[in-house]
Every structure is written in structure tokens, then in C-alpha cells.
Amino acid sequence: MTKQDKDEAKRILALLADAAEHEQTAEEAEQELIADGVNVTGFLARVQQAVQQKQKEERLSWHKEARHNADAFSQTQDVSALFATMTHAQLVAEAQKYAAQLHFKNFDEATDEDLRTQLADLARLGELAKKR
């Protein structure tokens, strides 16, 4: 925001505070601001643009957070090797320890690769949680 815009915003705020002290219609307030040399239309357009930008940033904030989380996850150590030699029964037994946190409900029907991936990802997420 330029110095001129800041000065104009201060004048508008002062006028709005003054206008709030006595009853006035929106049209009367706008005419008073125009009479005082305020570009009401331009100011309102800038305010609307700022509001829309803020709404867009808030709407997309999940994307920034998701990207940050994905980057953090990629920085964790791949622990797939811990589960690579486990048999299906061992994988099921390990997965059942974390049943509430894993995607599968019927571990016996899951493939070994799916169980290994779930367990490795869970271990990496645990590592991330310790860092935070």
C-alpha cells in the first residue's frame, strides 16, 4: 500500500468514526466522503480485492500445509527394509498391534505388499510425530 493509500485509508477511517457518532444513511456518508476528497469507489474496490485475496488464501491454506507435510514425510527415512523379510503371518501380527491406525480392517486378506507399505508409512509418520 502506498503512502497516499495509507493516508486516504486513515482519512476514511477518521470520517467513518465521525460518521458513527451521528446517524447517517450510507448515501449521506458516501457523499460526505466524496466531498472530503475521498475516492470511495476506488477505496471500496481495493478493500473488496483485499478481502477476496484473503479468502482465497484461507481457502487454499490446506494446500500449503499438505505440501509442507508431504515434504516433511519425504525427508523421513524409508523403513521398508524392516518389513521386507517378514512372512504374511508376521506382517498380520505386526499390523494388528496398530489396527486403529491402519487402513485395513481384515489384515488376513490384505496382500503382503499392502501390509508392508502400511506398516512402513506408519513408522515414518511416527518418526515425523517425534520431530514435532
C-alpha positions in Angstrom: 0.0 0.0 0.0 1.4 3.4 -1.0 1.7 6.3 1.4 -1.1 8.1 -0.4 -3.3 5.0 0.0 -2.4 4.8 3.7 -3.2 8.5 4.2 -6.5 8.0 2.3 -7.4 5.0 4.4 -6.6 7.0 7.6 -8.9 9.8 6.4 -11.6 7.3 5.6 -11.4 5.7 9.0 -11.5 9.0 10.7 -14.5 10.0 8.7 -16.2 6.7 9.4 -15.6 7.1 13.1 -17.0 10.6 12.9 -20.0 9.3 10.9 -20.6 6.6 13.5 -21.1 9.3 16.1 -24.3 10.6 14.4 -27.0 8.8 12.5 -26.4 9.0 8.7 -27.5 6.9 5.8 -25.0 5.1 3.6 -25.6 7.6 0.8 -25.1 10.6 3.1 -21.9 9.1 4.4 -20.6 8.4 0.8 -21.5 12.0 -0.2 -19.6 13.3 2.8 -16.6 11.2 2.0 -16.6 12.4 -1.6 -17.0 16.0 -0.5 -13.9 15.5 1.6 -12.0 14.3 -1.5 -12.0 10.6 -0.8 -12.2 8.2 -3.8 -14.8 6.0 -2.2 -15.3 3.7 -5.2 -11.6 3.1 -5.6 -11.2 2.5 -1.8 -14.1 0.1 -1.7 -12.7 -1.7 -4.8 -9.3 -2.1 -3.0 -11.0 -3.3 0.1 -13.0 -5.9 -1.8 -9.9 -7.1 -3.6 -8.1 -7.4 -0.3 -11.0 -9.4 1.2 -11.2 -11.7 -1.9 -7.4 -12.3 -1.7 -7.6 -13.2 2.0 -10.5 -15.5 1.3 -8.6 -17.2 -1.5 -5.5 -17.6 0.8 -7.6 -19.1 3.5 -9.4 -21.4 1.1 -6.0 -22.7 -0.3 -4.2 -22.8 3.0 -4.8 -26.6 3.3 -2.8 -27.0 0.0 0.3 -25.2 1.5 0.0 -27.3 4.7 -0.4 -30.5 2.6 2.7 -29.7 0.6 4.7 -29.0 3.7 3.5 -32.3 5.2 4.4 -34.2 2.0 7.9 -32.6 2.0 8.4 -33.4 5.7 7.3 -37.0 5.0 9.7 -37.3 2.1 12.5 -36.3 4.4 11.9 -39.3 6.8 13.9 -42.4 6.5 12.4 -45.2 4.3 11.9 -48.1 6.7 10.5 -50.6 4.2 13.5 -52.9 4.8 12.3 -53.5 8.4 9.3 -55.4 7.0 10.8 -56.8 3.8 11.6 -60.3 5.2 8.5 -60.7 7.3 6.1 -63.5 6.4 2.4 -62.8 6.0 1.7 -64.1 9.5 4.3 -61.8 11.0 3.0 -58.8 9.0 -0.5 -59.5 10.1 0.6 -59.8 13.8 2.5 -56.5 13.5 -0.4 -54.8 11.8 -2.8 -55.9 14.4 -0.8 -54.0 17.0 -1.8 -50.8 15.2 -5.3 -51.8 14.0 -6.8 -48.5 14.9 -4.2 -46.5 12.9 -4.1 -48.6 9.8 -6.4 -48.6 6.8 -7.2 -52.3 6.6 -9.7 -54.0 8.9 -9.2 -57.6 7.7 -5.5 -58.0 7.7 -5.6 -61.6 6.7 -7.0 -60.7 3.3 -4.5 -57.9 2.7 -1.6 -58.5 0.4 1.9 -58.7 1.9 2.9 -55.6 -0.1 -0.1 -53.6 1.2 0.7 -54.6 4.8 4.4 -53.7 4.3 3.5 -50.3 2.8 1.0 -49.5 5.6 3.5 -50.5 8.3 6.4 -48.6 6.7 4.2 -45.5 6.3 3.0 -45.7 9.9 6.6 -46.0 11.1 7.6 -42.9 9.0 4.6 -40.9 10.4 5.6 -41.9 13.9 9.1 -40.6 13.1 7.6 -37.3 11.9 5.4 -37.0 15.1 8.5 -37.3 17.2 10.2 -34.5 15.4 7.3 -32.1 16.0 
